[in-house]
Amino acid sequence: MAPLTRREFLGASAAGLGALALGPGALRGAGSAARPNILFILTDDQRFDLLGCAGHPILKTPNVDALAREGIRFDRAFVTTPICAASRASIFTGTFERTHTYTFTKPPLARSFTDISYPAVLRKAGYRTGFVGKFGVAVEKDVQKKMFDFTMLDNLPHVQTIKGVERHMTEVEGEAVVEFLRGIPQGQPFCCVWCPWAPHAEDDNPKQYFWPPAVDGLYRDVDVPVPEMAAPAYYDAQPAFLKNTMSRTRWGWRFDTPEKYQTMVKGYFRMISGIDMVVGRIRAELARLGLADNTVIIYASDNGYFLGERGYADKWLMYDLSIRVPLVVYDPRAPREARGLVKHDMALNVDLGPTMMDLAGAPIPSLVQGRSLKPLLGRAAFAWRTEIFCEELWDHPEIPRSECIRTDRWKYIQYPAHPEHIELFDLRDDPDEKRNLAKDPRFAKELAELRARCNARILALLADQAKFE
């Protein structure tokens, strides 16, 4: 694929939106009994509401919106750890950070975990597996070769010179996905994982956000509203250990003046639109190759993102803006009545691997802690979890370790190094988590129950960790 011009952006979107109209052709890569192909797209640093289909008033994401319109969107999807290294390890293995123990500065993810990873299981089940983009997890020697038949790994910067031409890596990654698809043997199902580095900032570059030239004109004439929770009062209300964090440091890089805020957020939005543009091109290629009618597409992200709320940037903390992510599952085989749904069930990143295994008819290892979302991919009611546990355990001086329990109504947060500060939010009346009720005696019962459940989950995860030793 050649680099897109700005004018071609809408054309690329139209190609993706009309991909199925190109005709199914022969079902290449259909496999035994037409087991579904899987395309899994995992973006970097994209929170739940940053899609057009999630109601964002500014962002243009027509191709992902089409997946949601034709599939299912989970509006309450969460990561178990809001940091890329641990979250990606959890996605690969279907286990929590407390169990797999991997994050930044830790030894490589143990083989006992990579052996139960969804790509390893799918490859063993006969799938051709490919990986493109940001891997983000250190693994033992030669493990990637056991997980994937095809790899194209890259790193920052977003703009690189390739064969003498400056290219944005989101587009280059898209080309690698197409290369993988064109190499699928007749009759073999595939699982292709695309992890764009976008919209992750280049932290060491003052400009921070870089986007493909094709989306350069987007959002120029838009005035991005500054969130109400960016008001200084919300930052000032935090205890000192939550003020002096890396989230505040990076706020200074990006959002500390009104002019900088507009420039940075628009750049971030363009990066998301750049991903969406390539989604459209990949869908068009799936249709051209006769693969579209049997390819399940899953779109998610590795963690949420602050855009100035509470005086923060980036992620790491237990507030919903940090742990809540987009999740869209499109299955072209689904009946019409099972499409275009918005599901309110609480999904987790550890559910993604089991879901892919289940869709492929592959056995889900008993040590996996997530649950397949397959029973939720329709209108039928299904008994599901009523609370989730999240944690962030990296021992970093600028990122306080934290743990939380979130139910339909309540959010409880504790900080192991700062037991004097706990947080309790009534999400029914306070969905933005503005009012900490932890010291209100009227909610002492709820506080005690949630604290007990949080600590019980920690003990259970530690017990599971011992099973891998």
C-alpha positions in Angstrom: 0.0 0.0 0.0 1.3 3.4 -0.9 1.1 6.3 1.6 -2.4 7.9 1.7 -2.9 11.6 0.8 -5.2 13.7 2.9 -7.9 13.5 0.2 -7.8 9.7 0.3 -8.8 9.6 4.0 -12.5 9.6 3.3 -12.0 7.2 0.4 -10.2 4.8 2.7 -13.1 5.0 5.1 -15.6 4.4 2.4 -13.6 1.4 1.3 -13.8 -0.1 4.8 -17.5 0.7 5.3 -18.3 -0.8 2.0 -15.9 -3.8 2.2 -18.5 -6.5 2.3 -20.1 -5.1 -0.9 -17.0 -6.2 -2.8 -18.2 -9.8 -2.6 -17.1 -12.7 -0.4 -15.2 -14.7 -3.0 -13.7 -18.0 -1.9 -13.3 -18.4 1.8 -9.6 -18.4 1.9 -8.3 -19.2 5.4 -11.6 -20.6 6.4 -10.1 -23.7 7.9 -11.7 -26.9 9.2 -15.5 -26.5 9.5 -15.0 -22.8 8.7 -13.4 -21.9 12.0 -13.4 -18.1 12.1 -10.4 -16.1 11.4 -9.6 -13.4 14.0 -8.2 -9.9 13.6 -7.4 -8.4 17.0 -6.6 -4.7 17.1 -5.1 -3.3 20.3 -4.4 0.4 20.4 -2.1 2.1 23.0 -3.6 4.7 25.4 -7.2 5.0 24.2 -9.9 5.3 26.8 -13.5 4.1 26.4 -15.2 7.3 25.2 -12.7 8.2 22.4 -14.7 6.8 19.5 -17.5 8.2 17.5 -19.7 5.2 18.3 -19.2 5.9 22.0 -20.8 9.3 21.5 -17.7 11.5 21.1 -18.8 14.7 19.5 -15.5 15.5 17.7 -13.6 12.4 16.9 -14.0 10.8 13.5 -13.7 7.0 13.6 -16.1 5.9 10.8 -14.5 2.4 10.4 -14.6 1.4 14.0 -18.1 2.9 14.2 -19.1 0.6 11.4 -17.7 -2.4 13.3 -19.8 -1.4 16.3 -22.9 -0.8 14.2 -22.5 -4.3 12.6 -21.3 -6.0 15.8 -21.4 -5.5 19.5 -19.9 -2.7 21.7 -19.1 -3.2 25.3 -19.6 0.1 27.1 -18.1 -1.1 30.4 -14.8 -2.8 29.4 -11.9 -2.4 31.8 -8.2 -3.4 32.1 -7.0 -5.2 35.2 -3.9 -3.0 35.3 -3.8 0.5 33.7 -0.2 0.4 32.4 0.8 -1.1 29.0 3.4 -3.7 30.1 1.3 -5.4 32.7 -1.9 -5.0 30.8 -0.5 -6.6 27.6 0.9 -9.4 29.7 -2.6 -9.9 31.1 -4.1 -9.9 27.6 -1.7 -12.4 26.3 -2.1 -14.8 29.3 -5.6 -14.1 30.6 -4.2 -13.6 34.1 -3.9 -10.7 36.5 -0.7 -8.8 37.2 -0.7 -10.2 40.8 -0.5 -13.6 39.3 1.8 -13.2 36.3 3.9 -10.6 38.2 5.1 -8.9 35.0 5.5 -5.2 34.5 8.3 -2.7 33.7 11.7 -3.5 35.1 10.6 -7.1 35.9 12.2 -10.3 34.5 10.6 -11.7 31.3 7.2 -13.2 31.5 7.7 -16.8 32.6 7.2 -19.6 30.1 4.5 -21.1 32.2 2.4 -18.1 31.3 3.4 -17.7 27.6 2.5 -21.4 27.2 -1.1 -20.6 28.0 -1.2 -17.4 25.9 -3.9 -17.2 23.3 -1.5 -17.1 20.3 0.3 -20.2 21.6 -3.0 -22.0 22.1 -4.4 -20.9 18.7 -1.2 -21.9 16.9 -1.2 -25.3 18.5 -4.9 -25.6 17.3 -3.8 -25.1 13.7 -4.1 -21.3 13.3 -1.6 -19.3 11.4 -0.6 -16.5 13.8 0.8 -13.1 13.1 1.8 -10.1 15.1 2.4 -6.5 13.9 3.4 -3.4 15.9 4.1 -3.0 19.6 4.8 -6.2 21.5 5.4 -4.5 24.8 6.2 -7.6 26.9 9.6 -9.1 27.5 9.5 -12.9 27.0 12.1 -15.7 27.2 14.3 -16.5 24.3 12.6 -18.0 21.2 9.1 -17.7 22.8 7.8 -15.3 20.2 8.6 -18.0 17.6 6.3 -20.4 19.4 3.6 -17.8 19.6 3.7 -16.4 16.0 4.4 -17.6 12.5 4.8 -14.0 11.3 6.1 -10.9 13.2 6.7 -7.3 12.3 7.8 -5.5 15.5 8.5 -1.8 15.6 9.2 0.9 18.1 9.0 4.7 18.3 9.4 7.2 16.7 6.1 7.2 14.9 7.6 8.8 11.8 10.6 6.9 10.4 12.6 6.9 7.2 12.0 3.7 5.2 13.8 3.3 1.9 14.5 7.0 1.8 10.9 8.0 2.4 9.4 9.4 5.6 6.5 7.1 6.7 4.1 7.1 9.6 4.4 3.7 11.3 0.6 3.3 11.6 0.5 3.0 7.8 3.5 0.8 7.7 2.0 -1.5 10.3 -1.2 -1.6 8.1 0.9 -2.7 5.2 2.5 -5.5 7.3 -1.0 -6.7 8.2 -1.9 -6.8 4.6 1.3 -8.7 3.8 0.3 -11.3 6.5 -3.2 -11.7 5.1 -1.9 -12.2 1.5 0.3 -15.0 2.7 -2.4 -17.1 4.4 -2.4 -20.6 2.9 -5.7 -21.8 1.4 -7.9 -23.4 4.0 -5.9 -22.4 7.1 -7.6 -20.1 9.7 -5.6 -17.2 11.1 -5.2 -15.0 14.0 -3.6 -11.6 13.2 -2.8 -9.3 16.1 -2.2 -5.6 15.2 -1.0 -3.5 18.1 -0.4 0.0 16.7 1.9 2.3 18.8 -0.6 5.0 18.2 -2.0 7.0 19.9 0.8 6.7 22.5 2.8 10.0 22.8 6.5 10.2 22.1 7.3 11.1 25.6 10.9 12.4 24.9 9.7 14.7 22.1 8.3 18.1 23.0 5.7 17.7 20.2 4.4 14.4 21.8 1.8 13.4 19.2 2.5 12.5 15.5 -0.1 11.4 13.0 -0.2 10.2 9.3 -0.3 13.0 6.7 -3.6 11.8 5.4 -5.4 13.0 8.6 -3.4 16.3 8.9 -6.4 18.4 8.1 -8.7 16.9 10.7 -9.8 19.0 13.7 -8.0 22.2 12.6 -11.2 24.3 12.9 -12.4 22.7 16.1 -12.2 24.1 19.6 -11.8 21.1 21.8 -13.7 21.7 25.1 -11.6 21.5 28.2 -13.1 19.0 30.6 -14.8 20.4 33.7 -12.6 18.2 35.9 -9.5 19.9 34.5 -10.3 22.7 36.9 -7.5 23.3 39.4 -9.8 22.5 42.4 -9.9 18.8 41.5 -6.1 18.6 41.5 -5.8 20.7 44.7 -8.2 18.3 46.5 -5.9 15.3 46.0 -3.5 14.3 48.8 0.2 15.1 48.2 1.2 11.6 47.1 -1.5 11.7 44.3 -0.4 15.2 43.3 3.3 14.4 42.8 2.9 11.6 40.3 4.1 11.0 36.7 0.5 11.8 35.6 1.1 15.4 36.8 4.6 15.5 35.3 3.2 14.6 31.9 0.3 17.0 32.3 3.0 19.7 32.3 4.4 18.3 29.0 1.0 18.5 27.3 -1.8 20.5 28.9 -0.4 23.3 31.1 -1.5 26.1 28.8 -4.7 26.5 26.8 -2.8 26.7 23.6 -0.8 23.6 24.3 -4.0 21.8 25.3 -5.6 22.4 21.9 -2.5 21.5 20.0 -1.9 18.3 21.9 -5.4 16.9 22.1 -6.0 17.5 18.4 -2.8 15.7 17.6 -3.9 12.8 19.8 -7.3 12.7 18.1 -5.6 12.7 14.7 -3.6 9.6 15.7 -6.8 7.8 16.6 -8.3 8.8 13.3 -5.1 7.5 11.6 -5.7 4.1 13.2 -9.3 4.1 12.0 -8.2 5.0 8.5 -6.0 1.9 8.4 -8.8 -0.3 9.8 -10.8 0.7 6.7 -8.0 -0.3 4.4 -7.5 -3.7 6.2 -11.3 -4.4 6.0 -11.2 -3.6 2.3 -8.3 -6.1 1.8 -10.1 -8.8 3.8 -13.0 -8.4 1.4 -10.7 -8.4 -1.7 -9.1 -11.7 -0.5 -12.4 -13.3 0.2 -11.8 -13.4 4.0 -14.2 -10.9 5.3 -17.2 -13.1 5.8 -15.4 -15.4 8.2 -13.1 -12.9 10.0 -14.1 -11.8 13.6 -12.6 -8.4 14.4 -12.0 -7.3 17.9 -11.0 -3.7 18.7 -9.7 -2.7 22.2 -7.0 -0.7 24.0 -4.4 -1.5 26.7 -5.5 1.2 29.1 -7.4 4.4 29.5 -6.1 8.0 29.4 -6.4 11.3 31.2 -6.8 14.4 29.0 -6.3 16.9 31.8 -9.0 15.6 34.2 -7.9 16.0 37.8 -4.8 17.9 36.5 -3.5 14.6 35.0 -2.2 13.1 31.8 -1.6 9.4 30.9 -3.0 6.7 33.1 -1.8 4.4 36.1 -4.6 5.3 38.6 -7.8 3.5 39.4 -10.3 6.1 38.2 -12.5 5.0 35.4 -10.8 7.3 32.9 -7.6 5.3 33.5 -9.0 1.7 33.6 -12.0 1.8 31.2 -11.3 1.1 27.5 -13.2 0.6 24.2 -14.2 -2.9 23.2 -15.9 -3.7 20.0 -16.5 -7.3 18.7 -17.7 -7.8 15.2 -18.6 -11.3 14.0 -19.8 -11.3 10.4 -21.4 -14.7 10.9 -23.8 -13.4 13.6 -27.5 -13.2 12.9 -28.9 -9.7 12.2 -30.7 -9.6 15.5 -27.3 -10.0 17.3 -25.7 -7.0 15.7 -25.6 -3.3 16.6 -25.9 -4.1 20.3 -24.4 -2.2 23.2 -23.7 -4.5 26.1 -23.4 -3.2 29.7 -21.8 -6.3 31.1 -18.4 -5.7 32.7 -15.7 -7.1 30.4 -12.0 -7.3 31.3 -8.8 -7.4 29.3 -8.2 -10.9 30.7 -11.3 -12.0 28.9 -10.0 -11.3 25.4 -7.7 -14.3 25.1 -10.3 -16.8 26.3 -12.8 -15.2 24.0 -10.6 -15.8 21.0 -9.8 -19.4 22.0 -13.6 -20.0 22.5 -14.5 -18.6 19.1 -11.8 -20.8 17.5 -13.0 -23.9 19.3 -9.7 -24.3 21.1 -9.4 -25.4 24.7 -9.1 -22.7 27.3 -6.3 -23.5 29.8 -7.7 -24.1 33.3 -5.2 -21.5 34.8 -6.6 -18.7 32.7 -8.4 -16.3 35.0 -10.5 -14.4 32.4 -13.8 -15.6 31.0 -14.9 -16.0 27.4 -17.2 -13.2 26.2 -18.7 -15.5 23.6 -22.0 -16.1 25.6 -22.5 -12.3 25.6 -22.3 -11.9 21.9 -26.0 -11.9 21.3 -29.3 -10.9 22.8 -29.7 -13.8 25.2 -29.3 -12.9 28.9 -26.3 -14.6 30.6 -25.2 -14.7 34.2 -22.1 -12.5 34.5 -19.7 -10.9 36.9 -21.1 -8.1 39.1 -17.7 -6.7 40.2 -14.2 -6.3 38.9 -10.8 -6.1 40.6 -8.0 -3.8 39.3 -4.5 -3.2 40.5 -1.3 -1.4 39.6 1.8 -2.8 41.2 4.9 -1.2 39.6 7.2 -0.1 42.3 7.9 3.4 40.9 8.5 6.5 43.0 6.2 8.6 40.8 3.4 6.0 40.4 1.7 5.0 43.6 0.7 1.3 43.8 -3.1 0.9 44.0 -5.9 -1.6 44.1 -9.6 -1.3 43.6 -13.0 -3.1 43.6 -15.6 -1.7 41.2 -19.2 -2.9 41.1 -22.2 -1.6 39.2 -22.6 1.1 41.9 -19.5 1.4 44.0 -15.8 2.0 43.5 -13.3 1.3 46.4 -9.7 2.3 46.0 -6.8 1.6 48.4 -3.1 2.5 48.2 -0.7 -0.1 49.9 2.0 2.5 50.6 -0.6 5.1 51.9 -3.1 3.2 54.0 -4.2 6.5 55.5 -6.0 7.4 52.2 -8.8 5.4 50.8 -11.5 6.3 48.3 -15.1 5.4 48.0 -17.3 6.6 45.1 -21.0 6.0 44.5 -21.0 5.6 40.7 -24.8 5.8 40.5 -24.9 9.3 41.7 -21.3 10.3 40.9 -20.1 8.6 37.7 -17.2 11.0 37.3 -15.9 10.1 40.8 -15.8 13.6 42.1 -16.9 13.0 45.7 -14.9 10.7 48.0 -17.3 9.2 50.5 -14.7 7.2 52.5 -15.0 9.4 55.6 -18.7 9.7 55.5 -20.1 7.5 58.4 -23.3 6.8 56.4 -21.3 4.5 54.1 -19.2 2.7 56.7 -20.9 -0.6 55.9 -20.2 -0.4 52.2 -16.7 0.7 52.8 -15.9 -2.3 55.1 -17.5 -4.8 52.8 -15.6 -3.5 49.7 -12.3 -3.4 51.6 -12.8 -7.0 52.7 -13.7 -8.1 49.1 -10.7 -6.3 47.7 -8.3 -8.0 50.1 -9.9 -11.4 49.5 -9.3 -11.0 45.8 -5.7 -10.2 46.5 -5.2 -13.4 48.5 -7.0 -15.4 45.8 -4.7 -14.1 43.1 -1.6 -14.8 45.2 -2.8 -18.4 45.6 -3.2 -18.7 41.8 0.3 -17.3 41.3 1.6 -20.2 43.3 0.1 -22.7 40.9 2.5 -21.5 38.2 5.6 -22.0 40.2 
